[in-house]
Amino acid sequence: MTDSKGIRVTCRGLVYIYRLEGYDVVALSGVDLDIEPGEAVALVGPSGSGKSTLLSLMAGLLQPSAGRLTVGEHDVAKASDAELQRMRGLDVGVVLQGASRNLLPYLTAEKNIAFAQSDVPRHRRSELLAPADVLALVGLDESRIARSKPAELAPGERQRLAVAVAMATNPGLLLADEPTSQLDHDARDEVLAAFTAVNRAGTTVIAVTHDPDVGAILGRTVTIRDGRVGAEGRHGQDFAVVARDGAVHLPPDILREVVPGTLLRVEMLDDGSIRMEPAGTA
Ligand SMILES: Nc1ncnc2c1ncn2[C@@H]1O[C@H](COP(=O)(O)OP(=O)(O)OP(=O)(O)O)[C@@H](O)[C@H]1O
């Protein structure tokens, strides 16, 4: 089996603004984030906080309004349309929300993989796995499945096929938007096992999710809040993140007690810890 090489993703002051008629929506307002090659990361956070926008930028489907985003060797803000197309075709696999959006309904599972590989240039073909091996990577190694069309598969199998199609070109980065929503417990575990297998083979995996268990399995969670990185979780421990401008998002349970506008006295103690003490309102 050919191991794919994980891709590094770096965001510096990343801003994205949807420009609508008459007004703008600032979806990302300065994301600073480093994802190492071969890492597995869950992007979590409240609805509307900017997770899907961040994923679309990493996929090269959108280009930054300001700031810097590098995906492997690609500088996404500066890349031409042709470069972004190359990046999407070879380096990044994307699983869109809803398995069927990623699949051609009239082709069998095996032919869906072969179709996804058909645009790979000749000099990169030797890096590709045979369709049956791509299916095996996500645990779909029964010949019944290879010959089935998407509608004939169970929901969990269909979602794993969507992961296989995204992995067909042996990309170094796999992006997935809500990959386990609408699945029952067993199907969800099968899909997560597929992500783990893909990640073990070397690919960087980034998934947007509302499911805390997905975060726990991937190992690192990055919480997006109001268009920025608000917090990080590593193996079950939560951390606030200091942004480049010094801003820190307070954890939601503390924010419930400390109303906006509260004056905080912040001091460093002799033992190196930091104390924040409410001292009235502004
Ligand atoms: N195509 C669009 N046009 C205009 N505004 C948009 C568009 N897509 C997203 N937004 C806005 O950008 C902000 C961030 O949205 P985004 O979908 O990235 O958040 P999210 O965290 O993925 O939300 P959810 O968890 O609900 O999918 C929101 O205010 C949203 O309304």
The ligand as a MOL file (V3000), in Angstrom:
LIG
                    3D

  0  0  0     0  0            999 V3000
M  V30 BEGIN CTAB
M  V30 COUNTS 31 33 0 0 0
M  V30 BEGIN ATOM
M  V30 1 N -22.5830 31.6010 1.4870 0
M  V30 2 C -22.6990 32.4580 2.5070 0
M  V30 3 N -23.0990 33.7220 2.2990 0
M  V30 4 C -23.2040 34.5990 3.3110 0
M  V30 5 N -22.9220 34.3150 4.5970 0
M  V30 6 C -22.5100 33.0730 4.8610 0
M  V30 7 C -22.3790 32.0780 3.8370 0
M  V30 8 N -21.9470 30.9200 4.4150 0
M  V30 9 C -21.8130 31.1920 5.7350 0
M  V30 10 N -22.1550 32.4700 6.0070 0
M  V30 11 C -22.1100 33.1480 7.3150 0
M  V30 12 O -20.7530 33.0780 7.7890 0
M  V30 13 C -20.7320 32.8010 9.1810 0
M  V30 14 C -19.9590 31.5040 9.4250 0
M  V30 15 O -20.6800 30.4310 8.8270 0
M  V30 16 P -20.1480 28.9330 8.7680 0
M  V30 17 O -21.1430 28.1380 7.9690 0
M  V30 18 O -18.7370 28.9280 8.3250 0
M  V30 19 O -20.2210 28.5140 10.3050 0
M  V30 20 P -20.2590 27.0580 10.9500 0
M  V30 21 O -19.5100 27.1880 12.2300 0
M  V30 22 O -19.7730 26.0540 9.9730 0
M  V30 23 O -21.8020 26.8410 11.2330 0
M  V30 24 P -22.6340 25.4520 11.3060 0
M  V30 25 O -22.0730 24.6840 12.4550 0
M  V30 26 O -24.0390 25.9350 11.5440 0
M  V30 27 O -22.4580 24.7770 9.9660 0
M  V30 28 C -22.1860 32.7520 9.6380 0
M  V30 29 O -22.5290 34.0400 10.0980 0
M  V30 30 C -22.9420 32.4340 8.3610 0
M  V30 31 O -24.2520 32.9530 8.4140 0
M  V30 END ATOM
M  V30 BEGIN BOND
M  V30 1 1 1 2
M  V30 2 1 2 3
M  V30 3 2 2 7
M  V30 4 2 3 4
M  V30 5 1 4 5
M  V30 6 2 5 6
M  V30 7 1 6 7
M  V30 8 1 6 10
M  V30 9 1 7 8
M  V30 10 2 8 9
M  V30 11 1 9 10
M  V30 12 1 10 11
M  V30 13 1 11 12
M  V30 14 1 11 30
M  V30 15 1 12 13
M  V30 16 1 13 14
M  V30 17 1 13 28
M  V30 18 1 14 15
M  V30 19 1 15 16
M  V30 20 2 16 17
M  V30 21 1 16 18
M  V30 22 1 16 19
M  V30 23 1 19 20
M  V30 24 2 20 21
M  V30 25 1 20 22
M  V30 26 1 20 23
M  V30 27 1 23 24
M  V30 28 2 24 25
M  V30 29 1 24 26
M  V30 30 1 24 27
M  V30 31 1 28 29
M  V30 32 1 28 30
M  V30 33 1 30 31
M  V30 END BOND
M  V30 END CTAB
M  END
